[in-house]
Amino acid sequence: MSRLTRADLERLDAGDPLAPFRDRFALPEGVVYLDGNSLGAMPKGVPERVHAMLTREWGEHLIGGWLKDGWMAKPLELGDRLAPLVGAGPGEVAVVDTTSINLFKLLSAALAMRPGRRVILSNAENFPTDLYMAQGLIAQLGGRHALRVVPEDEVARAIDDDTAVVMLTETNFKTGAVFDMADVTAAAHAAGALTLWDLAHSAGAFPVDLNGCRADFAVGCSYKYLNAGPGGPAWLFVAARHQEVAHQPLTGWLGHASPFDFALEYRPAEGIRRQVCSSPGVLGLVALEAALDVTLDADMTAVRRKSVALGDLFIALVEQECGDAGARLISPREAGLSPPWRRGSQVSFAHPDGYAIVQALIARGVVGDFRDPDVMRFGFAPLYQRYTDVWDAVAAMRAVLDSGEHRAERYRVRASVT
Ligand SMILES: *Cc1c(COP(=O)(O)O)cnc(C)c1O
């Protein structure tokens, strides 16, 4: 490739069909935000919507809001709105609880659907909370089950007739590598096992096709590529064909068939509603509602196309500008413009001084993040990033490396949140 210049990227910005979306986000002046994979930027409609919920709904309608403002219906209503982003149908998604809790609920339901089988199969590179929740569930169930963890490229081969559930995060949080969901799901089904997909780094980042892949269960969060704000409500998916046999253990009153009968015996609701446990957190739900207004206006194919272009450019520019500095690409070089996807919407480089370089970049207004032991992670959110942001980020990296400012003592001390 010939040498890229900033003018090349200015031309790409000028011709970018997604460029108008940037205006719908609040972004501080002078910041290049490449951490939307960890906490998405705030859509401008969110404060307005939350404010309206507080003043016009809660403030004026008080308890009447549960019906008048549709608060009680939000978990399933927003589930239906979110469903097309992950290839689910109506009545298959609920927006409830947190990703970890939903994983626990559905993993438990899935194990109960495969009573003769002992193994939860996962991969060693999985996000730790998924493995921890599985360990907690196994202990709770009396230790009859086992968590088997294999390297990600051995998962499909490791599925056997003792595998109850294949539990995977589709997009590797460190490298951005993506499992072939259709392929792994087919291998699981061929062996009689179920699949549970964690889509934390997939939903909103690229097109996901749960039903097209015949996935059984899935969970995901809303505060990464869906921009619902810190700790925003998570979601879960149960394929329609499993809904009457999938029994989750957190049998709270709002998953009851008739909660306001206040009966003494739990009786599960029909459909996806039995996956609900508690009173919905309406403040978080309306923030997600306003955030979804933005994402649902975008064509996910265009989002994917731009995400791949941003990631490819970032790789090319880091190699062009910082090629001599010892940064090693650990993300797949090929992203994929159609399934199977190879790389999600992030690019990671390993560098022995990774933590300090990321801190020095943040001080210069280029926000990425760091993952142990040496991973510098940069997320691409096509709705609010410009091609020139990629240029500016790499220019800042070059400046940090040239000046050696990352060697300063203040960039070496690990913060409690990285
Ligand atoms: C971010 C993330 C989570 C977050 O779980 P919480 O319960 O919301 O804290 C879970 N799984 C994966 C794979 C993640 O990337």
PDBQT file of the ligand as one rigid body, heavy atoms in Angstrom, charges set to zero:
ROOT
HETATM    1  C1  LIG A 501     -18.297  -6.721  29.724  1.00  0.00    +0.000 C 
HETATM    2  C2  LIG A 501     -18.568  -8.165  29.813  1.00  0.00    +0.000 A 
HETATM    3  C3  LIG A 501     -19.400  -8.684  30.794  1.00  0.00    +0.000 A 
HETATM    4  C4  LIG A 501     -19.928  -7.781  31.859  1.00  0.00    +0.000 C 
HETATM    5  O1  LIG A 501     -20.644  -8.422  32.839  1.00  0.00    +0.000 OA
HETATM    6  P1  LIG A 501     -21.424  -7.589  33.930  1.00  0.00    +0.000 P 
HETATM    7  O2  LIG A 501     -22.230  -8.598  34.615  1.00  0.00    +0.000 OA
HETATM    8  O3  LIG A 501     -22.248  -6.570  33.189  1.00  0.00    +0.000 OA
HETATM    9  O4  LIG A 501     -20.443  -6.885  34.785  1.00  0.00    +0.000 OA
HETATM   10  C5  LIG A 501     -19.701 -10.038  30.759  1.00  0.00    +0.000 A 
HETATM   11  N1  LIG A 501     -19.176 -10.845  29.810  1.00  0.00    +0.000 NA
HETATM   12  C6  LIG A 501     -18.345 -10.360  28.860  1.00  0.00    +0.000 A 
HETATM   13  C7  LIG A 501     -17.791 -11.271  27.831  1.00  0.00    +0.000 C 
HETATM   14  C8  LIG A 501     -18.004  -9.018  28.847  1.00  0.00    +0.000 A 
HETATM   15  O5  LIG A 501     -17.173  -8.548  27.930  1.00  0.00    +0.000 OA
ENDROOT
TORSDOF 0
